[in-house]
Amino acid sequence: GTHTVYSVSVSELSESGATTSLDIQGMSLRAGQDQVTVAFVNKGAEVEQFVIDSTTEHCSCGKLSWILKLDNRTLMIKFANDTSEQEFRSILESMRKKTVAQVSTFKERTEESSATQYFQFYGYLSQQQNMLQDYVRTSTFQRAILDNHGDFVGKVVLDVGAGSGILSFFAVQAGAKHVYAVEGSGMAEHCRALIKHNKFDDKITVIHGMIEEIEVPEEVDTIISEPMGYMLYNERMLETYIHARKWLKKGGKMFPTQGTLYLAPFSDEGLFQEVCNKANFWYQTFFYGVDLSNLRSQAYAEYFKQPIVDTFDPRHLVAKPIKHTTNFLTDSEESLRDIHIDFTFYPHTAAQVHGIAFWFDVSFEGSQKTVFLSTAPSEPLTHWYQVRCLLGTPLFARPGQPIIGSVTLTSNKRQSYDVKLEMNLAGSTEKITNVLDLKNPYFRYTGSVSAPPGNQTTSPSEQYWAAADTNTASMSNGGGIYNGGATASYQQHYSKAYPSSPGFNGVYEESYN
C-alpha cells in the first residue's frame, strides 16, 4: 500500500555528528513485498527517492525519530506524531520478519562478491568517463533518441542502469514529461547532483536500487538503457533490461530494441603465437634456480581460456559471419541463461582457422527512424572493441570446405558466461573444442591494427617512393606540402595500408586539407 506522512523533518548526519537540515516537507512510503520505496516531498512534488529493505541499517532515536544509513549518507527522519512513527516502525518490523525465500531474480543469479565488485566499479566517475567519452556510443544514443522525439515528447521514461544520467538528459532533451533514472551503484548520488546542477529536478527522479527490487511509481511509455557488455551478453545486464518490461505500457518502446551477435572464423598466426609464447614462459628449467616446466601445460590451458578483447583488420576473417539476434521487446530473461548457436561457415580462402571472432550491433527502432550502433571491425572503434576466442589447436580449411560447429554461452553467477566452442571440418570426425571464461578476458588492444601478411599485390616500397616523387614534383610546381600533393599521396598510402579504417574520410580529411 501507499502511506503518506506529512510534516516530516529530515536532516543529514555527517561523520563528525554534525547535522544539516534538508528542505523536505513530507515523505511518502510505498510498501512492496520485501522493501519500501521512500520519496521525499517538497511543495507537493517528489524531490528524491530511494529504497529501504531488511538489509538497510536503521535505529530509533528518541520518541519520534529514526536514523537510516544508506550507501553513502546517513539520514535522521523526525515524524510529526506518534501515529506516523508507529506506522513506519511497523513497516520496518514487517520487513525484518520476511523470510529469505523472497529473493530478487538478480540476487538469485548473482554471487554477492560479484555484485559488490560490479557496483563498486560503476560507482567510479573514471569508469563513467570512459563510457561517456566513447564518441560512437554516446552520439549514437543521443541521435537515436532525438531523431525519435515522438517516442519521448510528453512521455514517461524509465532509464535502466542510469549511471551518470546521460540518457535521462537525452530523454528530457527530446521532450520527455518525466524520467525515472534507476541506478544500483553509488553513482546514483553523482547522478542526482548533476540533475540538480542542471535544474532538471522536476523532470528526472533518481531511484537508487536494482530494477529487480525497486518500485517505479507508474507505468512508462519508453525504456532506455545501455545494457551491452563485451560480446553483447557479458555482465548479464540484458536480463535486467528485459526484466524492466514489467513497468512498460502495452505498445511501449525500448531503446535499444534488438541486439545481434555476429560470429565468424578468423586466421591470425601472430595472435596465436603471441599467446603460445606467453605460456612458454613456464618452459624455463632454471628461472632463478627454479624449474617451472611442469606447469607449462596448465599455463597453456589457462591462457587459451581467455577471450581476447581487441580490434583487428577484417581481412583476418576467412568466411562471412552468421548472426544471433535477441529482441528485447519479446524475448524472455530465461532465454539469455543459456544461448546455443549452431553454425556452418564456408571459407573464401585457404587458411589456418585459429578461432571465432565476435562483435555486435544494436538497433533503436523508433516510430520515426531506425538507428544502428555497430561494434564491427569495419566500423569506428568503440570501448567494446571486438572479442576473439582462440582454439588451442588451429584448424586448416580449404576454400569452400564447410566448417561445422557451435558456440554455447552458459551463464554463471559471476555476471558472465562460459563460452564453449566446438568445430570440425565437413567429412572429418575430429572435433576441436575449447571452453573460455568471458569474465576473465585478455585486454590486448595496443592502439594499432595489423593487416594480415600476404595481402600486398604490388611493391609497397615502389608505391611509397613513387608517391614521394609525386610530392616533390608538386612542391617544385608551387604546391604546398598540405596543398593536395602530399595529402593525396599520404591518403593513398594510408588507405592501402589500412583499408578498413575511416582513414581520411570525414574528420581527418578536413583537418589535413
C-alpha positions in Angstrom: 0.0 0.0 0.0 0.9 3.7 -0.1 1.2 5.7 3.1 1.8 9.4 3.1 3.4 11.2 6.1 3.4 15.0 6.3 5.3 17.4 8.4 8.4 15.3 8.5 11.7 17.0 9.1 14.8 15.4 7.6 18.5 16.0 8.5 21.7 14.6 7.1 24.3 13.4 9.6 28.0 13.9 8.9 30.7 11.5 10.1 31.6 14.1 12.8 28.0 14.0 14.0 27.0 17.4 12.7 23.5 17.7 11.2 22.3 19.6 8.2 18.6 20.2 7.7 17.2 19.3 4.3 14.5 21.2 2.6 11.9 18.5 2.9 8.2 18.9 3.9 6.9 15.4 3.8 7.6 11.8 3.0 5.6 9.1 1.1 6.1 5.4 1.6 5.2 2.7 -0.9 5.4 -0.7 0.7 6.3 -3.6 -1.6 6.6 -7.3 -0.7 10.1 -7.0 0.8 11.0 -3.4 0.5 9.8 0.2 0.9 10.2 3.0 -1.6 10.7 6.3 0.2 10.1 9.5 -1.6 10.8 12.9 0.0 8.3 15.6 -0.9 8.7 19.4 -1.2 5.9 21.7 -2.3 3.8 18.8 -3.3 6.5 17.3 -5.7 8.8 14.3 -5.1 12.4 15.6 -5.0 14.2 12.4 -4.0 13.5 8.7 -4.0 15.4 5.6 -2.6 14.6 2.1 -1.4 15.0 0.6 2.1 14.7 -3.1 2.8 15.6 -5.6 5.5 19.3 -5.0 4.9 19.1 -1.3 5.5 20.7 -0.3 8.8 18.3 1.7 11.0 17.6 2.6 14.6 15.1 4.6 16.5 16.3 7.9 18.1 14.1 9.3 20.8 10.4 9.1 20.6 9.6 10.3 17.1 12.9 9.9 15.1 14.6 7.2 13.1 18.1 7.1 11.6 18.6 5.4 8.3 22.1 4.5 7.0 22.1 4.4 3.2 25.1 3.6 0.9 27.0 6.9 1.3 24.8 9.0 3.6 23.0 8.9 6.9 19.6 10.5 7.4 17.6 11.3 10.5 13.8 11.5 10.0 11.6 13.0 12.6 7.9 12.3 12.4 5.2 14.8 13.4 3.2 12.5 15.7 3.1 9.1 17.3 0.7 7.6 14.7 3.0 8.3 11.8 6.1 7.0 13.7 4.3 3.8 14.8 3.2 3.1 11.2 6.8 3.5 10.0 8.0 1.3 12.8 5.5 -1.5 11.9 6.6 -1.4 8.2 10.2 -1.8 9.3 9.3 -4.6 11.6 7.3 -6.5 8.9 10.3 -6.3 6.6 12.5 -7.7 9.3 10.2 -10.7 9.6 10.3 -11.5 5.9 11.8 -14.9 5.2 14.8 -15.1 2.9 12.6 -17.0 0.4 11.7 -13.7 -1.2 14.9 -13.0 -3.1 15.1 -10.9 -6.2 16.0 -12.6 -9.5 19.2 -10.5 -9.6 20.3 -11.9 -6.2 19.3 -15.4 -7.3 21.6 -15.3 -10.3 24.5 -13.3 -8.9 27.2 -14.1 -6.3 27.3 -11.4 -3.7 31.1 -10.8 -4.2 30.5 -10.3 -8.0 27.7 -7.8 -7.4 29.8 -5.9 -4.9 32.7 -5.6 -7.3 30.3 -4.7 -10.2 28.5 -1.9 -8.4 31.8 -0.6 -7.0 33.3 -0.5 -10.5 30.4 1.5 -12.0 30.4 3.8 -9.0 33.7 5.4 -10.1 33.5 8.6 -12.1 36.5 7.5 -14.1 34.6 4.5 -15.4 31.6 6.7 -16.3 34.0 9.0 -18.1 35.4 6.0 -20.1 31.9 5.3 -21.4 30.9 8.9 -21.9 34.0 9.6 -24.0 33.1 6.8 -26.3 32.0 9.2 -29.1 30.3 6.5 -31.2 28.4 5.1 -28.2 27.2 8.4 -26.7 26.5 10.2 -30.0 24.5 7.3 -31.4 22.3 7.1 -28.3 21.6 10.8 -28.5 20.9 10.7 -32.2 18.5 7.7 -31.8 16.6 9.4 -29.0 16.4 12.9 -30.6 15.5 11.6 -34.1 12.6 9.6 -32.5 11.3 12.5 -30.4 7.8 11.3 -31.0 8.5 8.4 -28.6 9.6 10.9 -25.9 7.6 14.1 -26.2 5.2 14.2 -23.2 6.1 10.6 -22.3 7.1 8.9 -19.1 10.5 7.2 -19.5 12.5 4.7 -17.5 16.3 4.7 -17.6 17.7 1.3 -16.5 21.2 1.5 -15.1 21.3 5.3 -15.5 24.9 5.7 -14.4 25.7 9.4 -14.7 22.2 10.0 -16.1 23.3 11.0 -19.6 20.5 9.0 -21.3 18.0 10.6 -18.9 19.2 14.0 -20.0 18.9 13.0 -23.7 15.3 11.9 -23.0 14.5 15.3 -21.5 16.2 17.0 -24.5 13.7 15.0 -26.7 10.7 16.3 -24.7 10.1 13.6 -22.0 7.5 14.5 -19.5 9.3 12.7 -16.7 12.2 10.3 -16.4 12.8 7.7 -13.6 16.6 7.1 -13.5 17.3 3.8 -11.8 20.9 3.2 -10.7 22.2 0.5 -8.4 25.7 1.8 -7.6 26.8 4.8 -5.6 26.9 6.7 -8.9 23.2 7.5 -8.1 24.3 10.3 -5.8 26.5 11.9 -8.6 23.6 11.5 -11.0 21.3 13.3 -8.6 23.9 16.1 -8.2 24.2 16.5 -11.9 20.4 16.7 -12.3 20.1 19.3 -9.6 23.0 21.3 -11.1 21.4 21.3 -14.5 18.0 22.3 -12.9 16.1 19.1 -14.1 14.9 18.2 -10.6 11.3 18.4 -11.8 12.0 16.3 -14.8 14.2 13.4 -13.6 13.8 11.3 -10.4 16.7 9.2 -9.4 15.8 5.8 -7.8 18.8 4.2 -6.0 18.4 0.5 -6.3 18.2 -2.5 -8.6 15.4 -2.7 -11.1 14.5 -6.2 -9.8 14.0 -4.8 -6.3 12.7 -1.2 -6.6 9.3 0.1 -7.3 8.6 2.6 -10.1 5.7 4.9 -9.2 3.9 4.4 -12.6 4.0 2.5 -15.9 6.2 4.0 -18.5 5.9 4.7 -22.2 9.6 4.2 -23.1 12.6 2.3 -21.6 16.1 3.5 -22.3 19.3 1.7 -21.3 22.9 0.9 -22.3 23.0 -2.7 -21.1 25.5 -4.2 -23.6 28.8 -5.8 -22.4 31.7 -7.4 -24.2 30.4 -9.9 -26.8 26.9 -8.3 -26.2 26.0 -10.6 -23.3 28.8 -10.1 -20.7 27.7 -8.7 -17.3 24.2 -10.1 -17.9 22.6 -6.7 -17.7 20.5 -7.6 -20.7 18.4 -9.7 -18.3 17.9 -6.7 -16.1 16.9 -4.6 -19.1 14.3 -7.2 -20.2 13.1 -7.5 -16.6 12.3 -3.8 -16.7 9.5 -4.5 -19.2 7.2 -5.2 -16.2 6.9 -1.4 -16.0 6.4 -0.8 -19.8 2.9 0.1 -21.1 1.5 -2.1 -23.9 2.9 -0.9 -27.2 5.7 0.9 -25.4 9.2 1.4 -26.9 12.6 0.1 -25.8 15.9 1.9 -26.9 17.8 -0.2 -27.9 15.2 -2.6 -29.4 17.3 -5.6 -30.6 20.8 -6.8 -30.2 22.6 -9.0 -32.8 25.7 -11.0 -32.1 27.9 -11.7 -35.2 30.5 -14.5 -35.3 33.0 -15.6 -38.0 36.1 -17.7 -38.1 39.4 -15.9 -38.2 43.0 -16.6 -39.1 45.7 -14.7 -37.1 49.0 -16.6 -36.7 50.6 -13.6 -34.9 47.9 -13.6 -32.2 48.2 -17.4 -31.8 51.9 -17.4 -31.5 51.7 -14.5 -29.0 49.5 -16.4 -26.7 51.7 -19.6 -27.1 54.8 -17.6 -26.2 53.1 -16.3 -23.0 52.7 -19.9 -21.9 56.2 -20.7 -23.0 57.5 -18.6 -20.0 56.7 -21.7 -18.0 59.1 -23.9 -20.1 62.0 -22.5 -18.2 64.0 -25.0 -16.3 66.3 -22.6 -14.4 64.3 -19.5 -13.5 66.3 -18.0 -10.6 67.3 -21.6 -9.9 63.8 -23.0 -10.1 62.4 -25.4 -12.7 59.0 -24.1 -13.8 58.4 -26.5 -16.7 55.9 -28.8 -15.0 53.4 -26.0 -15.1 53.6 -25.2 -18.8 50.6 -27.3 -19.8 48.4 -25.7 -17.1 49.6 -22.2 -18.2 48.8 -23.0 -21.8 45.3 -24.1 -21.0 44.7 -21.0 -18.8 45.9 -18.5 -21.5 43.7 -20.1 -24.1 40.7 -19.9 -21.8 40.9 -16.1 -22.0 38.9 -14.3 -24.7 40.9 -11.7 -26.5 39.4 -8.1 -26.3 41.0 -6.0 -29.1 40.3 -4.9 -32.6 41.6 -6.4 -35.9 41.7 -6.0 -39.6 38.5 -7.6 -41.2 40.7 -9.3 -43.7 41.6 -11.8 -40.8 38.1 -13.2 -41.2 38.0 -16.2 -43.5 34.2 -16.5 -44.0 31.1 -14.4 -43.9 29.6 -14.1 -40.4 26.5 -15.6 -39.1 24.3 -13.9 -36.5 22.1 -14.5 -33.5 19.5 -11.9 -32.6 17.8 -11.1 -29.2 14.6 -9.0 -29.3 14.5 -7.0 -26.1 10.7 -6.4 -26.5 9.7 -10.0 -26.8 12.4 -12.4 -25.6 12.4 -13.6 -22.0 15.1 -13.3 -19.3 15.3 -17.1 -19.3 16.3 -17.2 -23.0 19.5 -15.5 -22.1 20.5 -18.0 -19.4 21.9 -20.5 -22.0 22.5 -19.4 -25.6 23.3 -22.0 -28.2 24.3 -21.0 -31.8 24.9 -23.7 -34.5 27.0 -22.6 -37.5 28.3 -23.7 -40.9 30.9 -21.4 -42.4 32.2 -21.6 -46.0 35.8 -20.2 -46.1 36.5 -17.9 -49.1 40.3 -18.7 -48.9 42.6 -21.5 -47.7 43.6 -20.6 -44.1 44.6 -21.8 -40.7 41.5 -21.1 -38.6 42.6 -20.0 -35.1 39.2 -19.4 -33.6 35.9 -17.4 -33.7 35.6 -13.6 -33.7 32.6 -11.9 -32.2 31.0 -8.4 -32.4 27.6 -7.0 -32.1 25.1 -4.4 -33.5 22.1 -3.0 -31.6 19.2 -1.3 -33.3 17.0 1.6 -32.0 13.7 1.0 -33.7 11.7 4.2 -33.1 8.4 5.4 -34.5 10.2 7.8 -36.8 13.6 6.2 -37.6 15.7 3.1 -37.0 19.3 3.8 -35.9 22.1 1.3 -35.5 25.1 1.2 -33.2 27.8 -1.2 -34.5 30.9 -2.6 -33.0 32.0 -4.4 -36.2 35.7 -4.4 -37.1 34.9 -2.5 -40.2 33.4 0.4 -38.2 34.9 3.1 -36.0 36.2 1.7 -32.7 34.1 1.7 -29.6 35.0 0.8 -26.0 33.5 -2.6 -26.6 36.2 -3.4 -29.2 35.7 -6.9 -30.6 36.2 -10.3 -28.9 38.1 -13.3 -30.3 38.1 -16.8 -28.8 41.0 -19.0 -29.7 41.2 -22.7 -30.3 44.0 -24.5 -28.6 44.7 -26.2 -31.9 44.2 -24.5 -35.3 42.1 -26.0 -38.0 43.3 -25.9 -41.6 40.4 -25.2 -44.0 40.3 -25.1 -47.8 38.2 -22.7 -49.9 34.5 -23.7 -49.7 35.2 -26.5 -47.3 32.4 -26.3 -44.7 33.4 -25.6 -41.1 30.6 -27.1 -38.9 30.2 -26.5 -35.2 28.5 -24.5 -32.4 29.0 -21.8 -29.8 27.3 -22.3 -26.4 27.1 -19.5 -23.8 26.3 -20.8 -20.4 25.5 -18.2 -17.8 27.2 -18.2 -14.4 26.7 -16.4 -11.1 29.7 -14.1 -11.8 27.5 -12.0 -14.1 29.1 -13.6 -17.2 29.2 -16.7 -19.4 31.4 -19.7 -20.0 31.9 -19.9 -23.8 32.2 -23.4 -25.4 33.5 -23.6 -29.0 33.1 -26.8 -31.0 34.0 -27.2 -34.6 35.2 -29.7 -37.2 35.6 -29.8 -41.0 32.9 -31.4 -43.1 33.7 -35.1 -43.6 36.0 -35.2 -40.5 35.1 -36.8 -37.2 37.9 -34.9 -35.4 36.2 -32.2 -33.3 38.2 -29.3 -31.7 36.8 -27.9 -28.5 37.7 -25.1 -26.2 35.8 -23.6 -23.2 36.6 -19.9 -22.3 35.8 -17.7 -19.4 34.2 -14.5 -20.6 34.6 -13.0 -17.1 38.4 -13.1 -17.4 39.4 -11.7 -20.8 42.8 -10.6 -22.1 42.7 -6.9 -22.9 45.2 -6.7 -25.8 44.4 -3.5 -27.7 47.6 -1.7 -28.4 46.3 1.3 -30.5 47.3 -0.2 -33.9 45.7 -2.7 -36.3 47.9 -5.0 -38.3 46.9 -6.2 -41.7 47.2 -9.9 -42.3 50.5 -10.7 -44.1 50.4 -11.6 -47.8 47.9 -9.1 -48.9 50.2 -6.8 -50.9 49.9 -7.3 -54.7 52.3 -4.5 -55.6 55.6 -3.4 -54.1 55.0 -1.2 -51.1 58.5 0.3 -51.5 57.9 1.3 -55.1 54.5 2.7 -54.1 56.0 4.8 -51.3 58.8 6.3 -53.4 56.6 6.9 -56.4 54.3 8.9 -54.1 57.4 10.8 -52.7 58.4 11.7 -56.3 54.9 13.0 -56.9 55.1 15.1 -53.8 58.4 16.6 -54.8 57.1 17.5 -58.3 54.0 19.1 -56.7 56.1 21.2 -54.4 58.5 22.3 -57.2 55.5 23.5 -59.1 54.4 25.7 -56.3 52.2 23.3 -54.4 52.5 23.5 -50.6 53.1 20.3 -48.7 49.5 20.4 -47.4 48.1 21.6 -50.8 46.9 18.5 -52.5 50.1 16.6 -53.3 51.3 15.2 -50.0 47.8 15.0 -48.7 46.7 12.9 -51.6 49.7 10.6 -51.6 49.6 10.1 -47.9 45.9 9.4 -48.1 46.5 6.9 -50.8 49.3 5.2 -48.8 47.1 5.2 -45.6 44.1 3.7 -47.4 46.2 0.9 -48.9 47.8 0.1 -45.5 44.5 0.3 -43.6 41.6 -0.1 -45.9 39.2 -0.9 -43.1 40.0 2.3 -41.2 38.0 5.5 -41.6 41.3 6.9 -42.9 41.0 10.4 -44.2 37.2 10.2 -44.9 35.4 12.8 -42.8 37.0 14.5 -39.9 40.7 13.5 -40.6 40.4 14.7 -44.2 39.1 18.1 -43.1 42.0 18.6 -40.7 44.7 17.9 -43.3 43.3 19.9 -46.2 
